[in-house]
Amino acid sequence: MTVAVQHLRLPAVHLLLAAPACQPLVAEYGREQTVEALRALLADLRGALLAGGTADTSEPAVLAALAARLAAANRSTMRRLFNLTGTVLHTNLGRALLPDVAVQAVADALRWPMNLEWDLETGKRGDRDSLVEEHLLKLTGAEAVTIVNNNAAAVLLMLNTLAAGREVIVSRGELVEIGGAFRIPDVMTRAGAVLREVGATNRTHLKDYAEGIGAHTALLMKVHTSNYIITGFTKEVTLPELVPLARERGIPIAVDLGSGTLVDLEQYGLPHETTVRETIEGGADLVTFSGDKLLGGPQCGIIAGRKDLVAAIKNNPLKRALRVGKLTLAALEPVLALYHAPDLLPERLTTLRLLTRPAAAMRALAARLQAPVQCALGVAYTVNAEPVTSQIGSGALPVDVLPSFGLALRAMPGMRGNPLGVLERRLRALPVPVIGRIADDTLWLDLRCLEDGHVEEFERQLAHLAPEGPAA
Ligand SMILES: *Cc1c(COP(=O)(O)O)cnc(C)c1O
């Protein structure tokens, strides 16, 4: 009992604050925050001792605990991590990673005033869309473009501008829900438009569209069924099939492409995805697509198409609420510029580099990392280098998978509890969290997105994974 009483003699706040070891903390975090954290720490220690526990209350121990507390409280909530899920464009992990040219442009836009809405030729007020307009017209074949916050905003703005109070015809097979509560019927309602569903879930015919058109029809809309496919007894009316009907009735056609790629991915050995240009040339009056999916740029939504329709969209007061900021445009422009050299794109555009990374590269990496990871995990788990399949993600080509290689982490038979869940948590608790994927009683670490420049850091932090390591 005398021991406990002794432990309650905690160092005084003013003495701790005056200690030389405390001065760097005051310098970094400020006096107020340091004092507050110190008081809270001492209160916790007192509470622990009164409850019969033990604690090191020496000055160095208290100041070390204070430093840890302040560091934790000031650590950014936004953390970079290793995406080893195998999904390259992972919506919950931030989608496309941008190339250094874009990073540099964003840094400049943050540090310097820029010609965001300033025409440097005339010295007069300009239009922010014009900063990327020329690139996009060239890459898509469209007459005009405008940029908004994301593709959901692009669809909303397009529908509100062209179809508020009127009807939009959509096939029942294309009433898509994208993750994160983007549903075509709901967006339609919020845009003030009336959804007119035609056809059946599995089959829609041209005559369904023809019969759906009436006095109140404002728009025909096709939606890329990004995240699912309907197989079996199916019939979809393709854009070229639909165009003559639309022209005859004088009604525009809009296509929500979702991912929307600017190049033919087949030339890089990837599955074909309809390009924006093909869609425009195929007769779409307006196309909407995301900036941070296959395009590989920052989050934004791009509306491309007929000049008169884009002009109407730009005049909608909602455009002001949905417009993009300068950082987005700064990042987007250099990414679009890369597309003018399509042969160099797989090397320069991060998204495409990851998507086209050969399985042999991941196989070699898996072979290299198998032993160190096994060593860090100890005998409770087995680690094997095995083939896996990556996905593009963000709804692009959901059924096409990319051959890859990874580490298969499995618990030894007979382990109680949820050993894979425990391991998944330990990986998430690393200094740079590692996110894998659990399937078939295996925690998979797909190595596609672990590029050479980061392997060393990945390996170094394995020390924290060991059962006796700091993170255990
Ligand atoms: C992804 C997607 C959207 C939403 O795009 P965001 O850029 O995430 O807002 C809309 N429609 C389709 C078909 C999509 O695939």
The ligand as an ORCA input file, in Angstrom:
! r2SCAN-3c Opt
* xyz 0 1
  C     -19.518      6.242    -61.395
  C     -20.754      6.542    -62.111
  C     -21.500      7.679    -61.812
  C     -21.107      8.615    -60.711
  O     -19.906      9.240    -61.003
  P     -19.112     10.051    -59.845
  O     -17.967     10.664    -60.575
  O     -18.723      9.040    -58.834
  O     -20.047     11.047    -59.289
  C     -22.634      7.929    -62.537
  N     -23.030      7.089    -63.513
  C     -22.342      5.962    -63.830
  C     -22.848      5.081    -64.919
  C     -21.178      5.658    -63.145
  O     -20.475      4.565    -63.448
*
